[in-house]
Amino acid sequence: MVRTLICEESVEKYVQSLLEGDLWDIGLVVGQVTEKKDFIVSLVKSPQPDNDPPECVAQVDDHWIGEHAKQVCHMLPGGLQVLGIYLYSTTDSLHKTQALQKSILSLLYRNSQSPFKRLHEHSVVEYCCLHISSDSKKTTCKTLDLSNTNSNWRPADHTYQPFLSNWVTMQCSIVVDHQFSVSKSHCTEYSFYKQILLGLSPLCEDILDSLALVNGQLKDSDDPFTDDNTRGKKSNRTPKQKTIVTIDLLSTTLGSSVKSEHVTVTECNEKVSLRGVIEGRACVNGKATVAEATSAIKHDIVHSLLNRCRLLCEDLLQSAEEIQESIPDPHLVYVCPRRVFTTAAYPHLVLCDYMFVDEQISDCVGRFSDLFNIQLTEAMIDADSEHFPTETDLTKPSRRYSSSSSSSLTSIAQQINLSVQDSSRISQITLLASLLLVVSVMVCVVVYLLFQPDEGEL
């Protein structure tokens, strides 16, 4: 069966601009995969390296394109993925770069593999290559199944039509208060990031298994996600305003999915605490089901959680020497980067980035410009959805595990509190007030019984 790719109208305009401009170009195809058809929402131009830029398609470094795709994936919301690459070149150049095309798509496939297997359920396995011919002015498309090493190129159909006005954006906010211990064996066998991944595995499983409420309502998984009865019908109506749906995730054992029969006693060295509130965003097409939509937002939250920890671990490794010299106390508190959003690039889509404490919004604007080739201003960045914790929020947990005597980064950073923003202070105050109320009632009862006169005295 021939695969069908539906391209947004803005993609056609971008193709026309290529035909009127440069001699050659290469970039990424961003869109959404469904069972029946795929949607292409944008073509993202790959930046050229500062040192020794290529002069034609044949000189392109496949690892450079793969790294660009990797960074773009981290900035996409749930529901959107990198579906392949596009080439703007002559027809003869397309035939001569077959090996390069396969090499780039193979890198995209390998880089998309998540450490959690359940995140592979909706990952792309059949990548596309969209070719815009500079000599014939025609656009062709072909696909390659990367899950099968013996697969060959297959032709694919593509068409242009507007569809983003019918898409739906979801938002979700979850409170995380997860703690786990690092076994003594893991401290020597695995890297710090690998230790974090192992500890976060139960939390990620609970997020993926959680019950989702759509705008406060529980819906059947096979029901359509949107209630628009005119879906798929052509009309002369004005474009609909952007639709934002709130998703609430419910779980009775968030972060504690290990069953009692699987519990084992293990000698541990360190304890890791992850606390805060994180925001999720996802976009789905207007014909998506409830199961498809809620799966997209859950995957986005898990990806966001892993991206923050990955960025933090990379930052710690880069500044390992400074940390060892200036912070001798192994009982440390670190702040994960917060997530910022923008909808200015595409009217019905959202993009995201991660900003550390010592970064400015201008740094995010620069990354959007470099990776997506879009021009934004600081006012177009939503940096208020998440907040960094204050000094009083960063309350260190009591020390229960002694650290090893090693001066390596792992021994310093293993006992860590990865905070996005503290969300437990309100519940602590409420609990304290309740306890005081119970104590005061008990005191009143005791006083009444002590001073109540006997019947004989009356």
C-alpha distance (Angstrom), angle and dihedral (degrees) to the residues before:
residue distance angle dihedral
M1 . . .
V2 3.79 . .
R3 3.77 114.4 .
T4 3.81 116.7 -123.1
L5 3.81 122.7 -144.6
I6 3.80 118.3 -165.9
C7 3.79 112.2 -157.8
E8 3.78 124.3 -157.2
E9 3.81 115.8 -119.5
S10 3.80 90.8 -110.6
V11 3.81 88.0 62.9
E12 3.80 90.1 58.9
K13 3.80 90.1 51.4
Y14 3.80 90.0 51.2
V15 3.81 90.7 51.0
Q16 3.80 89.9 52.2
S17 3.80 90.5 51.5
L18 3.81 89.6 53.3
L19 3.79 91.7 52.5
E20 3.78 89.4 54.1
G21 3.79 96.6 44.3
D22 3.80 139.8 34.2
L23 3.79 127.1 24.8
W24 3.80 93.2 -124.0
D25 3.78 139.8 1.2
I26 3.79 141.5 174.1
G27 3.79 133.5 -163.3
L28 3.78 148.7 133.9
V29 3.80 132.8 -67.6
V30 3.81 111.6 -136.2
G31 3.79 122.2 -167.3
Q32 3.78 148.9 105.3
V33 3.80 131.5 -74.0
T34 3.80 121.9 -141.3
E35 3.79 133.3 171.0
K36 3.80 95.7 -102.3
K37 3.80 105.1 27.7
D38 3.78 143.1 -2.1
F39 3.79 127.7 -123.9
I40 3.81 123.7 -143.7
V41 3.79 110.7 -157.4
S42 3.79 101.2 171.5
L43 3.80 147.6 1.3
V44 3.81 109.8 -136.1
K45 3.79 116.5 -156.9
S46 3.81 113.8 -133.6
P47 3.82 113.9 -127.7
Q48 3.77 119.6 -119.2
P49 3.82 119.9 -117.1
D50 3.79 115.6 -106.4
N51 3.79 92.7 -131.8
D52 3.79 119.1 61.4
P53 3.84 99.8 -14.7
P54 3.82 115.4 -156.9
E55 3.79 119.5 -102.8
C56 3.81 96.4 -154.4
V57 3.80 141.0 11.3
A58 3.80 92.7 -92.9
Q59 3.82 90.7 62.2
V60 3.82 95.2 53.4
D61 3.80 115.6 123.1
D62 3.81 108.7 -126.1
H63 3.82 92.3 -153.3
W64 3.80 90.0 54.8
I65 3.82 91.0 56.5
G66 3.80 90.2 43.9
E67 3.79 91.6 53.6
H68 3.80 90.6 48.3
A69 3.81 90.1 52.5
K70 3.80 91.0 48.3
Q71 3.80 92.6 54.9
V72 3.80 93.0 43.7
C73 3.82 90.5 53.5
H74 3.81 90.3 56.6
M75 3.82 89.6 56.0
L76 3.80 97.4 48.5
P77 3.82 122.2 96.3
G78 3.76 123.9 -124.1
G79 3.79 113.3 -68.2
L80 3.82 96.1 33.2
Q81 3.79 125.1 93.8
V82 3.77 141.3 164.7
L83 3.80 103.9 -93.2
G84 3.78 98.8 -176.2
I85 3.80 142.4 -66.8
Y86 3.78 138.1 -63.9
L87 3.80 126.7 -142.5
Y88 3.77 128.3 -159.8
S89 3.78 107.4 -165.5
T90 3.78 143.9 103.5
T91 3.78 120.0 -60.8
D92 3.78 90.5 -114.4
S93 3.82 90.7 54.5
L94 3.80 90.1 52.4
H95 3.82 91.6 58.5
K96 3.81 93.4 45.3
T97 3.82 94.1 52.9
Q98 3.80 99.4 52.6
A99 3.81 92.1 118.8
L100 3.81 91.8 49.1
Q101 3.79 91.4 50.8
K102 3.81 92.2 51.9
S103 3.79 91.3 46.3
I104 3.82 92.3 53.0
L105 3.81 93.4 47.2
S106 3.80 90.5 48.3
L107 3.80 89.4 54.6
L108 3.80 90.4 49.8
Y109 3.78 89.9 52.3
R110 3.81 94.8 48.3
N111 3.81 93.9 45.3
S112 3.80 91.1 51.1
Q113 3.80 92.8 60.5
S114 3.80 109.9 109.2
P115 3.83 124.3 -150.7
F116 3.82 86.8 -120.3
K117 3.79 112.3 71.2
R118 3.80 93.7 -152.8
L119 3.78 89.7 66.3
H120 3.81 88.7 64.7
E121 3.80 92.7 69.9
H122 3.80 93.6 94.7
S123 3.80 99.9 22.7
V124 3.78 121.2 128.3
V125 3.81 116.4 -99.5
E126 3.81 100.0 161.8
Y127 3.79 107.8 59.3
C128 3.78 125.0 -167.0
C129 3.77 135.1 -138.4
L130 3.79 114.6 -154.1
H131 3.80 112.8 -162.0
I132 3.79 124.1 -162.8
S133 3.79 108.6 -166.8
S134 3.80 114.4 -141.2
D135 3.80 92.9 -161.3
S136 3.82 103.7 41.0
K137 3.84 94.6 29.5
K138 3.81 88.9 -136.8
T139 3.80 128.1 131.6
T140 3.80 120.5 -141.1
C141 3.78 132.6 176.1
K142 3.79 135.3 -154.6
T143 3.81 134.8 173.5
L144 3.80 137.4 -146.5
D145 3.80 126.6 -158.7
L146 3.81 105.2 -136.3
S147 3.81 93.9 -174.2
N148 3.82 88.2 69.5
T149 3.79 115.5 59.0
N150 3.81 91.1 -160.6
S151 3.79 96.4 52.6
N152 3.80 122.7 120.1
W153 3.78 134.3 -153.4
R154 3.78 114.4 -72.9
P155 3.81 125.9 -165.2
A156 3.80 117.9 -114.7
D157 3.78 134.4 -164.0
H158 3.78 123.3 -124.0
T159 3.75 133.7 -174.1
Y160 3.80 137.6 177.6
Q161 3.78 122.8 -123.6
P162 3.83 136.9 137.7
F163 3.80 114.6 -102.0
L164 3.81 109.5 140.2
S165 3.81 92.3 89.3
N166 3.83 87.5 68.2
W167 3.79 95.2 50.1
V168 3.77 123.0 108.9
T169 3.80 128.4 -139.5
M170 3.80 119.4 -148.8
Q171 3.77 129.1 -158.9
C172 3.78 128.6 -166.5
S173 3.79 135.0 175.6
I174 3.80 122.8 -161.6
V175 3.79 132.4 -176.3
V176 3.80 114.7 -132.6
D177 3.80 124.1 -161.6
H178 3.79 104.1 158.1
Q179 3.79 128.7 157.0
F180 3.77 130.2 -177.4
S181 3.77 138.4 166.5
V182 3.79 127.5 -124.5
S183 3.78 113.2 -133.4
K184 3.76 119.3 -129.7
S185 3.79 92.3 -116.8
H186 3.82 92.7 52.3
C187 3.81 90.6 55.5
T188 3.79 90.0 67.3
E189 3.81 101.5 28.9
Y190 3.80 101.9 48.1
S191 3.79 137.9 42.4
F192 3.78 119.9 -109.4
Y193 3.83 91.8 -101.9
K194 3.81 90.9 50.0
Q195 3.81 89.7 52.0
I196 3.82 89.2 52.2
L197 3.82 91.1 50.0
L198 3.80 92.3 51.7
G199 3.80 91.0 49.9
L200 3.80 93.7 47.5
S201 3.80 94.3 49.4
P202 3.85 95.4 92.3
L203 3.81 90.9 47.7
C204 3.80 92.7 50.2
E205 3.80 91.2 47.8
D206 3.80 90.6 52.7
I207 3.80 92.0 50.0
L208 3.81 91.6 51.8
D209 3.84 91.0 46.5
S210 3.81 95.7 45.0
L211 3.80 123.9 118.1
A212 3.81 113.8 -108.5
L213 3.80 126.1 -145.2
V214 3.81 116.8 -159.8
N215 3.80 108.9 -145.4
G216 3.80 87.6 -24.3
Q217 3.81 94.5 -50.0
L218 3.78 130.4 109.2
K219 3.82 110.8 -131.4
D220 3.77 133.9 -175.1
S221 3.78 112.8 -98.3
D222 3.81 92.7 -124.2
D223 3.81 94.5 51.3
P224 3.82 118.9 105.8
F225 3.78 110.4 -95.0
T226 3.80 93.8 -135.5
D227 3.80 124.6 51.4
D228 3.79 95.5 -145.3
N229 3.81 106.1 133.1
T230 3.79 91.3 -165.3
R231 3.77 95.9 62.0
G232 3.76 112.6 142.6
K233 3.82 93.3 12.7
K234 3.77 120.5 118.4
S235 3.78 115.9 -126.2
N236 3.76 141.4 160.1
R237 3.75 93.5 -121.8
T238 3.76 120.2 134.2
P239 3.81 114.7 -100.3
K240 3.77 113.2 -77.8
Q241 3.76 120.6 -112.3
K242 3.75 117.7 -106.7
T243 3.80 111.2 -78.0
I244 3.81 119.4 -142.0
V245 3.80 119.1 -171.1
T246 3.80 122.8 -164.7
I247 3.80 116.4 -136.5
D248 3.82 122.6 -162.8
L249 3.80 118.5 -163.9
L250 3.81 117.5 -151.3
S251 3.79 124.3 -163.5
T252 3.79 130.9 161.5
T253 3.81 93.9 -159.1
L254 3.79 104.3 34.9
G255 3.78 106.0 176.0
S256 3.82 93.3 -2.4
S257 3.79 103.8 82.8
V258 3.81 95.0 131.1
K259 3.78 106.3 114.2
S260 3.77 121.8 -134.5
E261 3.80 94.6 -112.6
H262 3.81 89.1 57.9
V263 3.79 96.4 50.9
T264 3.80 115.2 117.3
V265 3.79 132.9 179.5
T266 3.80 110.8 -116.8
E267 3.79 131.4 175.5
C268 3.79 106.9 -115.8
N269 3.77 134.0 -165.3
E270 3.78 105.0 -169.7
K271 3.77 144.4 19.3
V272 3.82 126.4 -138.1
S273 3.79 123.3 -159.6
L274 3.81 123.2 -166.2
R275 3.79 115.9 -169.0
G276 3.77 135.7 166.6
V277 3.79 148.6 69.2
I278 3.79 119.9 -74.9
E279 3.79 129.7 -168.3
G280 3.78 124.9 -135.9
R281 3.81 129.6 -160.2
A282 3.79 131.0 -174.1
C283 3.81 138.3 168.8
V284 3.79 126.9 -152.0
N285 3.78 135.6 175.8
G286 3.78 120.5 -99.3
K287 3.82 93.7 -104.6
A288 3.79 96.7 53.5
T289 3.79 120.0 125.1
V290 3.79 125.1 -125.9
A291 3.81 90.4 -103.8
E292 3.83 92.5 52.7
A293 3.79 93.5 46.8
T294 3.80 97.5 46.2
S295 3.79 90.4 45.1
A296 3.82 89.3 55.8
I297 3.81 93.6 53.8
K298 3.81 92.6 45.5
H299 3.79 91.4 50.7
D300 3.79 89.9 48.9
I301 3.81 92.6 54.2
V302 3.80 92.5 49.0
H303 3.82 91.8 46.7
S304 3.80 90.3 48.1
L305 3.79 91.5 50.5
L306 3.80 92.3 50.2
N307 3.80 92.8 44.7
R308 3.81 92.1 54.7
C309 3.78 92.7 50.6
R310 3.80 91.6 45.1
L311 3.80 92.2 51.1
L312 3.79 91.5 46.9
C313 3.80 92.9 49.5
E314 3.80 91.0 48.6
D315 3.79 90.0 50.0
L316 3.81 91.1 50.3
L317 3.79 92.4 49.6
Q318 3.79 91.8 50.0
S319 3.80 91.6 52.8
A320 3.81 97.4 36.9
E321 3.79 96.3 127.1
E322 3.80 94.0 49.1
I323 3.81 91.4 49.2
Q324 3.79 93.7 51.0
E325 3.79 93.3 50.1
S326 3.79 101.5 41.6
I327 3.83 102.1 34.6
P328 3.78 111.2 46.6
D329 3.81 92.9 164.5
P330 3.82 108.3 93.6
H331 3.81 90.9 -158.2
L332 3.80 97.6 87.1
V333 3.78 138.7 165.6
Y334 3.81 119.1 -145.8
V335 3.79 129.8 -174.7
C336 3.79 118.5 -136.4
P337 3.81 118.0 -138.7
R338 3.77 114.5 -90.8
R339 3.77 123.3 -125.6
V340 3.79 122.0 -113.7
F341 3.80 127.4 -170.8
T342 3.77 140.9 -155.8
T343 3.80 133.5 -170.8
A344 3.79 96.6 178.2
A345 3.80 95.2 94.6
Y346 3.81 95.7 59.3
P347 3.83 122.0 18.1
H348 3.81 96.6 -136.2
L349 3.81 101.0 27.5
V350 3.78 136.1 71.4
L351 3.80 130.6 -142.7
C352 3.78 127.0 -165.8
D353 3.79 142.2 -158.7
Y354 3.81 137.1 -176.6
M355 3.78 122.5 -119.6
F356 3.81 126.2 -165.2
V357 3.79 124.0 -143.7
D358 3.80 92.8 -101.8
E359 3.82 93.8 48.7
Q360 3.79 130.6 91.5
I361 3.80 131.6 -140.6
S362 3.80 87.5 -107.7
D363 3.81 88.0 66.7
C364 3.81 89.6 59.0
V365 3.80 91.0 47.6
G366 3.80 88.6 54.3
R367 3.81 93.2 50.6
F368 3.81 91.9 49.7
S369 3.79 88.8 51.3
D370 3.81 94.3 48.3
L371 3.81 98.6 42.9
F372 3.82 102.9 33.3
N373 3.80 100.9 25.5
I374 3.81 91.0 -127.5
Q375 3.79 128.3 133.9
L376 3.80 115.4 -133.1
T377 3.76 136.7 165.6
E378 3.79 127.2 -137.7
A379 3.81 89.7 -106.7
M380 3.81 89.2 62.6
I381 3.83 92.4 60.9
D382 3.80 118.6 90.2
A383 3.79 103.2 -145.0
D384 3.81 96.4 158.6
S385 3.80 100.5 76.3
E386 3.80 90.3 83.8
H387 3.79 129.8 25.3
F388 3.76 135.3 -158.2
P389 3.82 114.6 -114.8
T390 3.77 120.3 -104.4
E391 3.80 122.6 -123.4
T392 3.79 91.4 -96.9
D393 3.80 90.5 51.7
L394 3.79 91.6 57.6
T395 3.79 95.7 77.9
K396 3.76 110.4 166.2
P397 3.81 115.0 -130.7
S398 3.79 117.6 -120.2
R399 3.78 113.5 -84.5
R400 3.80 109.2 -105.8
Y401 3.77 101.4 155.0
S402 3.77 125.3 51.9
S403 3.78 116.7 -135.6
S404 3.76 124.4 -125.2
S405 3.77 120.6 -99.4
S406 3.79 92.6 -115.2
S407 3.80 115.2 115.9
S408 3.80 94.1 -147.8
L409 3.78 122.6 123.9
T410 3.80 90.7 -108.5
S411 3.80 93.9 58.8
I412 3.80 90.4 46.9
A413 3.78 98.2 45.7
Q414 3.80 102.4 35.3
Q415 3.80 94.4 83.7
I416 3.73 94.2 61.9
N417 3.76 141.1 147.1
L418 3.79 109.1 -148.5
S419 3.80 103.2 -160.0
V420 3.78 128.4 -175.1
Q421 3.78 95.6 168.1
D422 3.77 129.9 -30.2
S423 3.77 112.3 -107.6
S424 3.81 101.5 168.6
R425 3.81 102.0 75.1
I426 3.80 94.3 85.2
S427 3.80 92.5 50.3
Q428 3.82 90.7 47.4
I429 3.80 91.7 51.9
T430 3.80 90.6 47.3
L431 3.81 91.6 50.4
L432 3.82 91.6 48.4
A433 3.79 91.5 50.2
S434 3.80 90.8 50.0
L435 3.80 91.9 50.7
L436 3.81 91.5 49.7
L437 3.78 90.0 50.2
V438 3.81 91.9 51.2
V439 3.82 91.7 47.6
S440 3.81 93.0 49.4
V441 3.81 91.3 50.6
M442 3.80 91.1 50.7
V443 3.82 91.0 50.0
C444 3.79 91.2 52.1
V445 3.80 91.2 51.3
V446 3.80 92.8 49.5
V447 3.82 92.6 48.6
Y448 3.78 91.1 49.3
L449 3.82 92.6 51.5
L450 3.81 93.4 47.2
F451 3.74 96.8 50.4
Q452 3.82 98.7 37.1
P453 3.88 108.7 116.9
D454 3.81 119.7 -120.3
E455 3.80 120.2 -111.1
G456 3.83 91.2 -114.1
E457 3.77 92.1 58.9
L458 3.78 90.6 55.5
